[in-house]
């Protein structure tokens, strides 16, 4: 009886085995390069401020402490930043989904007139824009400066996502399906609501993830259009702490923490990075099963 060595596939040449071994080794090294900063951030967030500031954290937490997380949630601007970001993410994603679907569906129907011209106009905006100053003047004329609408309405339709959604509808919702439904008296609105959307869960999950992540990480519009700190999203607060190293000592309620502010800003950085990424780490597994199918289905055809 012929024996096959464990781990070696039948039909592989020596060159193939060498290639796969080198490839696996390089991928493993790349994995370690990506993994270590994440482990370091998590370990630092659970260490003491002095351990972080003196560089004693290498791989595992040193002087285990929840000081960073406690301070993060006692800092009022961080709490309001979380609340604002959740609002912008939920409201903005709903607006994005509604606007994208309402634009993508008619553009996917072959009988729509001038759809090529309209698609060109949408695509044109991906390459050319008015610029920052005209955008600000437009927002000012619309009375959206320093309002929450400034975080919701600009970019209500992502053209890249629109193209993906339109292509998904073209590939998976044939015109014959609408013709069959229209014979029973179904109009486009009812067809979209009762037929298209239930069949489009994969692409809707992908768009939800894309838009939600975009709103969660958005800071530029807030940086340009908002001056009221009560409306600041979490990313602006993180910018003040991470980049500008700003924290108001009077906002730290614990006197012991106030007395040991040395290293507190560094500790807060790592704790806030962890806290700001946890929501999507929790949400991603629920949409991951739709992600590949939806993204590829919307990218097969142009």
TACORKA-V35721 format. One line per field, one symbol per residue. ss: DSSP state (@ for helix, = for strand, . for the rest). Layout:
# TACORKA-V35721
ss: ???
This chain:
# TACORKA-V35721
ss: .............@@@@@@@@@@@@@@@@@@@@@@@@@@@@@@@@...@@@@@.............@@@@@@@@.@@@@@@@@@@@@@@@@@@@@@@@@@@@@@@@@@......@@@@@@@@@@@@@....@@@@@@@@@@.......@@@@......@@@@@@@@@@@@@@..@@@@@@@@.....@@@@@@@@@@@@.@@@@@@@@@@@@@@@@@..@@@@@@...@@@..@@@@@@@@@......@@@...@@@@@....@@@@@@@@@@@@@@@@@@@@@@@@@@@@@@@@@@.....
